[in-house]
Amino acid sequence: MEFADVVRTRTMTRAFSTQPIERELLERLVDLASRAPSAGKSQGFNLVVFEGADTSTFWDVTLPSDERSAFAWPKLLDSPVIALVCADKRAYLERYSEPDKTHTGLGGSEDAWPAPYWTIDAAFSTMLLLGAAHDVGLGSLFFALARGEQELRDTCRIPDEVEILGVVALGWPLESGARKGRSATRPRRTASSILRFRSW
Ligand SMILES: Cc1cc2nc3c(=O)[nH]c(=O)nc-3n(C[C@H](O)[C@H](O)[C@H](O)COP(=O)(O)O)c2cc1C
């Protein structure tokens, strides 16, 4: 697909088939995601992945079975890949402590940072991942980790310094689709409403 077509036709997918995603394909997508810009090339983007039947480990924590009948997107639970999007700030503190970066004063503490570049970089990579997935016919959903974070941290041994920004479900979209998200009918802003030449 042309880049513009990837961007224009991607939408969040909330209904998947159970068909697996081959490791080689997943790695290809993540290789593209790794090409995102990264402050000081620190590259703190990590994905903690559940595959296939093991995705139930994620869902058992985040959507208890007694709540599933009322869940609006039951086929979301069929996605063969669930990835926790993680931003490792330690990579940034280490990188900015290196000789060519010490002048920035950012290596000492995260409080010195004007913005959390680790979350910015992970968001850039995640967007590339969603686009790369769409380009090969996969669907994806980025969604909030609304509950169960500590339990997942314990289960997956995710260090405290690593932020979990959200979750990506990846898989082959079901033709029949699913109910659209609640925000789907909101109009998309126009370029001219976003661009503020010279002044807000
Ligand atoms: C930071 C972020 C958090 C989101 N959280 C959720 C979520 O928890 N559940 C959900 O169904 N969609 C979630 N979405 C998807 C948005 O609703 C969706 O991207 C938006 O409505 C635009 O639709 P589109 O991506 O299909 O174009 C999230 C998107 C972003 C960027």
PDBQT file of the ligand as one rigid body, heavy atoms in Angstrom, charges set to zero:
ROOT
HETATM    1  C1  LIG A 301      -4.075   6.842  23.798  1.00  0.00    +0.000 C 
HETATM    2  C2  LIG A 301      -5.240   6.072  23.209  1.00  0.00    +0.000 A 
HETATM    3  C3  LIG A 301      -6.067   5.343  24.040  1.00  0.00    +0.000 A 
HETATM    4  C4  LIG A 301      -7.140   4.632  23.521  1.00  0.00    +0.000 A 
HETATM    5  N1  LIG A 301      -7.873   3.843  24.348  1.00  0.00    +0.000 NA
HETATM    6  C5  LIG A 301      -8.854   3.098  23.829  1.00  0.00    +0.000 A 
HETATM    7  C6  LIG A 301      -9.580   2.208  24.675  1.00  0.00    +0.000 A 
HETATM    8  O1  LIG A 301      -9.287   2.074  25.876  1.00  0.00    +0.000 OA
HETATM    9  N2  LIG A 301     -10.570   1.470  24.123  1.00  0.00    +0.000 N 
HETATM   10  C7  LIG A 301     -10.873   1.571  22.787  1.00  0.00    +0.000 A 
HETATM   11  O2  LIG A 301     -11.790   0.861  22.349  1.00  0.00    +0.000 OA
HETATM   12  N3  LIG A 301     -10.209   2.405  21.964  1.00  0.00    +0.000 NA
HETATM   13  C8  LIG A 301      -9.207   3.161  22.442  1.00  0.00    +0.000 A 
HETATM   14  N4  LIG A 301      -8.505   4.000  21.611  1.00  0.00    +0.000 N 
HETATM   15  C9  LIG A 301      -8.875   4.082  20.183  1.00  0.00    +0.000 C 
HETATM   16  C10 LIG A 301      -9.552   5.413  19.838  1.00  0.00    +0.000 C 
HETATM   17  O3  LIG A 301     -10.887   5.411  20.303  1.00  0.00    +0.000 OA
HETATM   18  C11 LIG A 301      -9.527   5.587  18.317  1.00  0.00    +0.000 C 
HETATM   19  O4  LIG A 301      -8.178   5.642  17.906  1.00  0.00    +0.000 OA
HETATM   20  C12 LIG A 301     -10.235   6.854  17.868  1.00  0.00    +0.000 C 
HETATM   21  O5  LIG A 301     -11.614   6.783  18.107  1.00  0.00    +0.000 OA
HETATM   22  C13 LIG A 301     -10.046   7.102  16.359  1.00  0.00    +0.000 C 
HETATM   23  O6  LIG A 301     -10.467   5.962  15.633  1.00  0.00    +0.000 OA
HETATM   24  P1  LIG A 301      -9.489   5.225  14.590  1.00  0.00    +0.000 P 
HETATM   25  O7  LIG A 301      -8.169   4.990  15.282  1.00  0.00    +0.000 OA
HETATM   26  O8  LIG A 301     -10.197   3.946  14.258  1.00  0.00    +0.000 OA
HETATM   27  O9  LIG A 301      -9.332   6.147  13.429  1.00  0.00    +0.000 OA
HETATM   28  C14 LIG A 301      -7.424   4.697  22.121  1.00  0.00    +0.000 A 
HETATM   29  C15 LIG A 301      -6.577   5.435  21.287  1.00  0.00    +0.000 A 
HETATM   30  C16 LIG A 301      -5.499   6.098  21.821  1.00  0.00    +0.000 A 
HETATM   31  C17 LIG A 301      -4.601   6.869  20.886  1.00  0.00    +0.000 C 
ENDROOT
TORSDOF 0
